[in-house]
Amino acid sequence: MRVTFIVSLLILSKSLFSQNAKDATFEHSKGTWPFPILHFTSYISEENNNAESNEIGHKGIVFFSNTPDSVKAVFEGKVETTFPIGSGFVIIVSYGDYFITYNNLDNSAVKPGDYIHQGQWLGNLPLKNKQIIIVITTRNNNEYDPYDWFKWTKEEQSRQKN
């Protein structure tokens, strides 16, 4: 019985250490992410994000485009779920205690259980409504503005919608 307890304790501590290491890796990736689409014309971030202006109602970022584009993963992780919503798809990817939600894709090139890498193709922007919404949350439902996680140039920053 004592051995079982010690083994269980070691497994639990290894799991918690692994979880903490993943969270630290995710948090240290701030400022390094590539954009989910290559040709975005403008964006709306948390600072001017509200349900009246873009109707997402979350601390997120919306990237807009004038052209069809591929949507790529901004960070690695495990695909938790994909599901259709309205006329688009949602993909939720987990990494440690963090979740990245990609909303408004035309299709899904991944399935639950897939492990994806940064830059991997996830799907396409819809032809009609060319925008992608990115939201970051944690298991305890804290939401973070993903703006700080992306690697911005001054030219890209100037594309913010007013």
N, C-alpha and C positions, 0 to 999 in steps of 0.2 A: 504494500500500500504506500509506504514511504517513497519507494522508487517511482511509482506511478505519479505521485504528487510532484516529485522533483522533475520528472520528465515533462509533465504538463506545464509546470512553471517555466522550464527552459523553452518549451515551444511557444508559450505565450509571450515571454520576454523577447524571443527572436522575432516574433510576429510584430510586436509593438515597435521594436527597434527598426525593423524593415519599413513599417508604416511611417515612423518619424523621419527616416532617411529619405523616403520618397517625398514627403511633404517639404523637407528642406531643399531637395533638388528642384521641386516645382517652384518654391518661393524664390530660389536663387536664379531662376530662369527669367525673372523680370527684366524687361528691356532687351530681350534677345529674340523674341518670336518673329518669324516671317508673317506676312499677311496671308489671310485665307484665300484671297483672290489677288491676282497679279495686277489687274487693270481697274482699280477702284477710282472713281471720280470724286467721291466725297464720303464723309462718315458723320455719324452722330454718336457722341460718347455720353457717359453718365452725367457730366456737368450740365448738359442741356437735354437730357433724356427724360421725357415724361410721357404719360399715356396719351396726352392730347397731341403731342408733336409726332410721335412715331408708333404709338400704340403697342409697345412691347411691355411696358410696365415693369421692367427689371433694370438693375444696374448692368447694363450691357453696352455693346457697341454695334452699330449697324454700318456695314460697308455697302455703298451703292456703286453700280457700274452701268455704263451705257452699252456694253457689249457682252455677249455670252462669255462665260469664263468657267474654268474648273475651280472647284473648292478643294483646298488642301488643308491637311491637319496642321495646326499651329504648334502642337506639342504631342509627344508620344502618350500612349495610354491604352487602356482596354476599352473596347466598345461595350458599353453596358446595355444600351437599347437603341433601336431605330424604330420609328413609327411615322406613319403618314398623319399629317394634320392640315386641314384645309386642302389647298392644292399643292402642298409641298411636303417635305420630309424633315424630321428632327433626328439628329444623331447626338447621343450623350456618351461622352468618353470620360473614364475615371483614371486618375493617377494619384495614388495615396488617398488622402481625404478630399481631394479636389475633383470637381466635375467641370468639364467644358461642354457647353451645349451649342451645337451648330443648328440654327433654325432657318427654315425656308430654302432648303435644297430641292432641286428638281427631281433628284433620284438619290439612292444610297448605294454606293459601291462597296460598303462594308456591312457586316452582320454582327449581332451580339456575340461576344466571346472573342472576336478578332483583336489582336494586339497590333496597334498601328504605330507608325513612326512619324516624326515631324516631316512635313512635306508630302506625305502620302495623299493620293487622290481619294477624296471622300464622296464626291458627286459633282453636280453642276449647278450653276445658278439657273433659276427658272428663266425662260425666254421672255415671259411677260413682265415679271416683277423682279428685276435684276438687283437683288439685295440679299445679303447674308447677315444674320444676327448671331453674335457671339456673347455668351453669358458664362461667368465663372461662379460656382458656388462650392461650399464645403458640405460635408455630411450633416452639419448642424444648421444648414440652410443660410449661412452667412453668404451674402453676395458681394462680389468685388468687381469694380470697374476694370475690365480687361485692358484698358488704354495703356496702363503702365507696363504691361507684359510685352507689348509690341516694340519693335525696333524702328523708330520713326526718324525720318530725315526732316529737315525744315520744310522742304517742298511738300512732303506727305502731310505734315501737320497743318499746312495752310489749306488743305482741302476740307476742313471742318465746315459743316453746314451751320448756318445761323438760324 
